[in-house]
Amino acid sequence: MHAFYETPPDRSALSVHFRDVDGIVPRFNETFIDQGNYDAYEILSLLDEVGFEGMIIPDHVPHVESDSDWNTETAPTPSAI
């Protein structure tokens, strides 16, 4: 992130995708945002400081033990609603 701060993006950057992990490639696990390797508050503060005006897209959350399957194969299609 410090390299990003030293060389801010130009104004054409449209979005920042937030995904956090614990560890590094090839051994890492997805985590909830701000529970892994980076400090989300620090990143948001730096984006604000450099004038970022694009979208911030939070990633999906990791699967947790009590989650049920999404059952997408049985989800209604728009034409069935």
N, C-alpha and C positions, 0 to 999 in steps of 0.2 A: 504494500500500500504506500510505502514511503516513496517508491519510484513513481507511482501515480501522482502523488502530491507534487513531486519535483517537476514533473512534466504533465501538467493538467491536460485533460482531453480537450479537443477543439469543440466548438459548439454544435457539431454535427452528431455527437454521441446521443443516441436516442434512449438507451436503457442500460441499466446495471442489473445483472441477475445475481441475487443473493443466494448462495449455497454455502453451507458450512460443513466442514469435515474435521474429524479428529485423526491426526496422523498425516502421512504423505504418501504419494504414489510409490510403490504399488500396494502399500498396506495402510488403508484408511477406512473409516466408517462414517457414513453420513450422520450428522447430528442436527438437532434443532438449531435454528439461527441463534448465534451468540453463545453456543455451547461448545464450540470447537476451536479451531486455530485462530480465528480472527475476532476482533472487537467491533461489533456492529455499530455501536455508538461512535467510535472513532472514525469509522468509514463514512457514516452519515454526516458527521461533522466536517470531514475533509471534503466530501462532495458539496456540501453547502458552501464551504469556504471558497472553492474554486468556481462557484456559480453554476453547478450542474442543475439543469432544468428538465431533464428527461424522466422517464419512468423508472421506478425501482420495482423489480419483480421478485417477490419472495419465492423461493423454491418450495417444492412439496416438502412435507415433513417426513421423517423416516417412519417406516413401519414399526409399530409397537406391538407388544405381545397381545394385548386385548383387542386389537383391530380385527374387524371382520373383513372378508373379501369384498371387493367392490361389486362383484357379480355383474360385470359389464356385459356379459353375454346375454343376460336376461333384462337389461335395462331397456325401457321403452324408447323407441326411435321417435324423432319429431313427428313423423307421419302417424304414429300410433296414439299420440296425445290428443 
